[in-house]
Amino acid sequence: MKDNAGERTSVHAPHRVKALVVLVTVAVVMAFAAWGCSPKASDGATSADTSTKTESADKATGAKAGDGTDELSAFSGFPTEGRFVDNVAALPGFYKNAEKNEANAKAETPRRYTDRNGNLVQPVPTDELGWNNTYLDADNRGCTSCHTLENALMSLPTYHRLIFFGYPTEQSYQNCIACHSDSYSGHKLADAIHTLHMNSTMFVNDDEGTCQSCHYINPDTGVFDRWDEVKYNLYKGITDVPSDELKASITYDQTTLTPAENRIFKTVKDEPSEWLTDDTKVDTSIYENWVISIDGDCENPVEMTLPELEQQFGTVKQIMKMDCTINGVGQATIMQNEVEGIPFKAIIDYAKPKAGANVVSPIGSDGYDYAQMGIDWLLENDALIVTKMDGELLAPSQGYPCMIWVYKTSGGNFTKRISNLTFMTLPEDKIDAQLYVGQFTDDRTGEIYSKPNSGILNYPTGIVLSDEEAKTVHLEGYADAWDEPIKKMEFSFDHGATWTVVDTPDNNADFWTYWRMDFTPPAPGAYLLDIRTTSVTPEGADRVCQYDTQFMFTVE
């Protein structure tokens, strides 16, 4: 395997049960997580080392099972001759419970590594028996046990758009499900992921990957659950704190802005050589000469440069959020900033849509025409052609020289580098209003899978905190539901048995709900924060996401 730096590393325990390859891959295809390699362990980190056990087993007697001296019997250290019951007197001399547990816990200590943001991360909690790695093989399961999703996407054999977080969190498959769960993109995630993993020598040979690398076989239903969705409820070694014993303070606001270094980045569809990605170099001539064509089903088609549009229609400043369509549960594809731009209302008034025209499609210079938004929707939600952010010309990585922003609208509609504003007349049943508001359904459950959404933004899950950061753990995050106001946020430190409720009255769906928590851990160890968020639908009903956001951290 290779880690992020391209170095050879070996953090995967070589004791996978090979029988699973035979038994499981015949019936189902392998899924989701591990076709690259593990993040590099930091200096001094320990990982499961089974070489001693393997060598001992190899040296054990080769006698056949059933004759009283089989290989495993000799490996156990118990007398290999006579009935087991006749040798019980020997048990106290070699079967040392405490020593055995301690030795296994040490051998199966969860791995640690330093991520690209400089955070020390331990994805699997430590437990006194070493259960999590001995019996769950937890360090070798899940998407990011072998690779980051960014590296996986960049390594695909064909082009795929890329998203990089600004906030120091870790991407998970939840970012992929949005486009690929209900086949909105035309490509189901399972089809691609299973095939890629089965045909990957890194996964099958180097990683000794099996279906259980990515799935958990639910004993109640027999369903192959996604490991990343169930792992925190299987781990041992997590300390539970009931809500009535919780020492935590929680505040929230809707005004917090995203620092420039924490803004998300998403590629356009042009060739990479044409991308504008260097925020330290802003070529003002591009802005001065950029032309937008206002065309289609309108009475006054026109072409204007950005400076001409600004002079003709003026500009306004607004605080706005961008919650991307693919912002999955617990993810960080979201930001809120002060933007300045040309009001869409003025453009519509000038263009004079023809009778029946009901849609405007902002088309990017790369041909991106994903967003076909209703004219009434654009007017109702104060759309802007943004040219500045936080008082400066739009950064190259943020769509320079112009980009559309709309309140209560999925970021998938925020077209970058607009070249055309095309008025269109579409049948009402062809207007995908769900696209505007991040509303996609899960193929398996039929439920909307990530609305409302929430996440932690200042740390990656699995963060290891020490010294002052461990005494009072400071967490920051958000709750958002695109077009729906947040009604309440609930926080649990005991796997959802009890909850601390934070009501958010008079919430405005135009902005995210940004929360801060200061938590005093009662003792060193691993803790799990579950977040459950409720929004209000346009019909006035409560909506609770089908998944809780789960965030684990270790204090020492």
N, C-alpha and C positions, 0 to 999 in steps of 0.2 A: 504494500500500500504506500501511497504518498500522502503526506499531509499538505496543509495549505502552502507551505514554503517549498514543496517539492522534495522534501527529504524523506528517505525511507524510514518508516516507523513501524512499531509493532505493539499496539496497545490492545489488540484483540486476543482474547484467550484462545489457545488452540484446542480447547476441549469441547467444541461443539459436538453434539450427538449426530454422528454422520448418518445414522439410520433415518433421520428426519428428511434428508435429501431424497432418499429412496421412497419413503412413505408418503411424503407430502407433495413433492413436486409432480408426481404422477397425476394427482387429483386436481391441484390448483396451481396457479402461477404465482411466482414470488412478487412481493409488493414493496412499494414505497421506499425503504430507507437507505440502502447502503451500497451504492455501486462505486463510490469513490474511496475515501479513506478517512481515518480518524484525525481530528485536530491533534496537533502535536502536544504531548504532555509537557508541562512546565518542568524546569529543573527541580529535582527532589521529589517529583511526583511518583507515586507508586501505582502499579496496575497489576491485575491478576497475573501471577506467575505460576504456571502449573507444570513447569519443566521438571521439577523434582518429583512431583507425583507421577508424571508420565514415565520418567526413567525408572522409578520404583516398580511401576506396573509392568514395564517391559522385562524387568529382571525376575518378576514373580514366576512361580512354577508354571509350566505349560501343560500340566495335567488336565484332562478333560473333566468338564462338569459332571457331577453325579458320583464321582469316586471318593468324595470327601476331601480332596486336595486340589480343588479347582483354583484357577488363577486368582479370582477375586478373594477367595478365602485366605490364601497366602498373603495377599496384599493387605488384608485387614489386620494382620498380626495375630489372629486367633489360631490356636492349635489346629493343624490341618488333618489330624487323624482322630477317629472316634466320634461318638455322637456329640453334638453341640452341648446337650444338657450335661454330659459327663465332664465337660471342661469348664463349667461355670466358675470353679474355684480360681481359674486363671484370670478372670475378668478384672478384678481390682488392680492387678499388677500392670496392665497395659492400657485399659480403656479409661484414659484420663479426660474427663469431660471438660474441665476448665481449660486445660492445656490444648485440647483438641479444638475447642471453640475459638480460643484466642489465636491459635496458629492459623486456622482457616480464615478468620476475620482479617488477619494481617495479610495473608496470601491473596485474599479477594478484596483488598482495599479499593474502593472506587477511584478511578483515575481523576486527575486534575490537569488542567491545561490553562494557559493564558491566551485569551482570545485576541482578535485583531484590534480590539479597543483597549487592550491592556488589562482587562478584567480577569481575575482568577476565578475559574469556573469548575464546579464539581457537579455534573449533571445527575448523579445518582447519590442518594443519601448513604452515609455510613451506618451500618448496624452491627451489633455486637456478635452476631453469628456469621457475618458475611453472606447472609441469605440473598441479598439483592443480586450479587454476581454469581454465587454458587448455584442457586436454583432458578433465578430469573434470567441470568446472563445479561443483566440490564445494561452494562456498559457497551454491549455489542448490539443493542436493539434501538430502533427508531431512526428517523431520517438523518439527524445530525450526529449520530454515533460514528459515522464514517466520512461525512463530508458536509460542508455548508451547502445550502441550496443555491447560493450565488455561484459557487464553483461548479455545481452540478449543471446549472443552466448554461454557463459559459462553455462547458465541455460537451454539450449536446452536438450531434452531427449536423444539425440544421439550425438556422437562425431562430432565436427566441428573444423577445424583448426582455430587458433586464431591469430589475428594481433593486436599488441599494438603500438601506435605511440610513437616516442620519442619526436617529436615536440609537444608543448602544445596546440594542436588543438583538435577538437572534430570529431569523426567519424560520418558519416551519411550513409544513405542507398546507397549513390553513390558508396561506397566500395563494396556493395553486388551485384550491378547490373551487373558488368563486367562478372562474371561467370554465373549469373542467368538470364540475360535478353534474350540472344539469345539461351538459353538452352545449352550452351557449356558444362555445368556440367551435363546436363540431368535433372536438377531440376529447374523449373521456380520459381522465387522468389515469384510471386503472389500466386502460388498454396500453398506453404508452409506457407507464412505469413498470408494469409486469414484464413487458417484452424487453425493455432496456436492461432490466436487472438480470433476467434469465440469459441474455446474450452478452453479459459483461463478464469478462474473465476476472476483473477486479472483485466483483461481487461473488461469483460462483467459486472461483479457485483461490484467490488471495484471501478473501474475507470468509471463505467457507460459508457463504450466505445460504439461508433457508427461508422458508415462508415465515418462520418465527423471528427472523431478523426484523421484520416489519409488522407482524401481526401478533395478536394475542387470541388464542382459541378460547372463546368464551365457554366455560364448562356448563353453563345453564342453557345456552341457546345453540352452541356449536358454531356460531358465527365467527368469522375471522375479523375481529375488531382491529382497528388501527392501534398499534402499540402506543403511539403518542397521545391517544385519547384516553387510555386507561391506566397508564403506567403509575401515575401518582397515587392511585387508589390501590395499587398492588405492593408498592414499596413498604419495607419495614424501616424503622429508624427515624420516622418523622414525629416530632413532638406536637401533640394536639393541645390547643388552648381554648377552652370554652369562652363564649362571648362574655359571660358574667365575671370571668377572671382576666379578661383582656385589658392590658395596659396600653392603650393606643388612643391617639387623638387624630381626627380626620376633618379636614376642611376642603372646600372646593370653591372654584370660581368659573366664570366663562370668558375671562378676559386674557388669560395667559397666552403669550405669543411664542412661537417656535424660534429659537435662535438660528441664525443662518447656518451654523455648522450641523444642525439637526434636521434640516429639510430633507425630504426624500428625493431620490433621483430616479427617473425612469427614462429609458432610451426612446428615441423616435425610431422611425422605420427606414430612414435613409441608410446608405452605406456608412459605416463608422467614420470613414475619412471625412464625411460631411457633417458629423455631429459637432455641436458646440458644447464643449465640456469644461473648458478652462475658465473658471470664474475670475481668475486674476487678469484676464485679457478680454476687455469688452470693446469690440470694433464698432464705434459709434456710427460709422458709415452704413453699416447694415441697418441700423434703426432708421437713419435719415432717409434711406432709399427703399425701405421695405414697402411693397405695394400690396394692398388688399383689394380684391375684386368683390364688389357687392353685386350679386347677379341672381339669375333664376327668375322665379315667379314674382317679380316686383316691377313697379311702374318706373322707378328711377335707378336703373343699374348705373354703377359708377366705379371707377378705379381711383384710389387715393393712396398716397403714402401715409405712414403713421403720423408724421408731423402735420400733414394736411387734415387727417381725421381728427386729431386733437384740437387743431385750430377751429375746425368746423363745428365740432360737437362738444368740446370741452372735456374735462376729466373730473372724476370724483375719487375720494379716498374712502375705503371701507375695510373694516376688520372682517376677514372671511376665513373659513376653514376649507381644507381639501381632504376629504375622507375617500380614499381610493376605492374603486369597485371591489378590488381584490383584498381589501383590508380584512383578513380573516381574524377569527377569535384570538385575542391576545397579541395581535400583531401591531406594527408601528408604521403602517403605510398611511400616515395621517399627519397633518400639520395645520397651524393657524397663524396667519400673518396679516399685517396691514398692507393692502395692495391699492394701487392707483391705476385708473384706466378710463377708457371711453365708455360711457353708459350705453348699453345696448338699446335702450328705449329711444335714444336720440337717433340711432342708426335706423331703427325700424320706422320711426316717424318719417325720416327723410326718404327711405327706400320705397315706402308705400306698397306693402304687399298686395298682390292682385286678389280679387275676390276668390275665396276658397283656399288661398295659400295658408297653411297652418303650421309649417315647420321651417326652421332654419338649421342648416347643417354647416357648422364651422369646419372647414377642410384645411388640414395642415399641408405645408409645402412638401411633406413626405408622402402625401396621398391619404393620410389618415382621415377617414370620414365616419368614424364610429358613432359620433354624437349627432343625432337628428332630433333636436328638442323642439317641443311645441312653442310657437310664438307666445302664446299666453303664459306658458311656464317661464319663459325667459323674462317676460315683463314682470310677472308676479314675484320673481326671485332675484331681481336687480342684477342681471348679468352684466359683466364688464369685459371689455377687451383690455386686459391688464398689460401695462408697459413698465410699471415700476413696482418694486416690493421694498417695504421698509425705507422708502424715500430714495432708493437708488434704482437705476435702470435694471430691468429684470435680468437676473444672473443667467449666463449661458446655459448652465445646467438646469435651469428652471423654465426654459422655453423661449429664451431671448430670440427675437425682439418683442414678441407679443404672445398672449395666451388667454383663452377665455376662462373666467371664473364665474360660478353661479352658486347662490345660496341653496342650501337643502338638496344638493345635487351630488351624485357620485363623481369622484375625481376622474373616472373613465371618460367623462364628457369634457374634461378640461384640455381641449386640443391645444397643442403647442405649435408655435411658428405658423400662425394662421395665414393662409394665402387667399382663401375665398370664404365669403359668407353667402351661402346659396339658399335662397328662399325656395321652398318646395310645397307641393300639394299632394298629400298622401291620404289614402283611406284611413279612417280612424282605427281600424283593426290592424293596421300596419305600423302604428306608432307605438313603440315599446316603452310605455311610461315607466315600467318597472326598472328599466335600465337607468333612468334618471336617479333612482333612489337606492341603489345598491341592494336590490331585492331579488335574490336568487334562492332556489329551493334545492334541498338535498335529495339526490336520487333515491336514497335508501329510506328516508323518513317522510319525504314530501313536505318537510318543514323548512321555513326560512332559517338558514343555518348560522348566520352571523349578524343578526339584527335584533336587538341592539348589540353593540360591541363594546369591549373594554380591554384595557391592557396596561402594563407597567412600562414606563418609558425611560427610567433612569438607570436600570440595570437589566442584564440578561437573566433569564431564569437559570437557576443553578449557581448564582453568584456566591462567592465565599467572602464574608465580611469579617474583619477583625478590628481590634483596638477600638477607637471611638465610634467607627461606623457600626460596630457590633453591639455597642451599649444601647444606643437608640437607633434603630433601623429606620432610615428615612426613605420612603417610597413615593414616587410620583407617577401618575397615570391619568387616563382619560376614560370617559364613557361617551358614546355617540351612537346615533341611529339614523344618520343621514337626514331625512326629512321629518323625523319624529322627535318630539321633546323627551328628555329623560325624566322619568317619574321618581325613581329611587335607585340607589346603589346599595348592594349588600355585600358584606365582607365576612368571611369565615376562616378561622384558623383551626378548625377541628373537622376537616373533611365534609363540611356542610351540615354538621349536626346542629349547630347553633349559628346565628347570624347577627352581625351588628348592622343595623339599618340606618342609612343616611338618606333622608328625603330631600328632594330637590324641587321645591315648589316654584312656580312661575318660570320654569325652564324654557329657554329659547332655542329651538332647533337650528337657528342660524349659526350657532357657535357650539364648539365642543364643551363638555363639562370636565374641567381639569381638577383632579383631586390630589391631595397630599396627605400622607399618613406618617406619623411618628409612632413606632411600635417598640416597646421595651421587652425583649425576650426574657423569659424567666430563667433560662439556663442556656449554656452552649448547646448546639445541635442543629438539626435541620427542621425547617418550618415550611408549611404549605399554606399559601393564601389563595382561597377561592373567591372569585368575584362574580356576582350575579347581578345583572342590570335589567331594569324594567323601563320600557318606553311606552308611549301612548300612540296608538294607531290613529289615522285620520278619522276613524269611526268612533274613537273614544275608548277603545278596549285596551287593556294591558297587554303588552307583548314582552315575553321573556325569552332570551336566546336559548336555543336547545342545548348549548354548551356553556358551561362555566369557564371563565378564564382561570387557569391554574398557574401559579407562580411559586417556585420553590427556591429557598435560599438557605445557606448554612452560616451560622455565626460561631465564632470561636475566640 
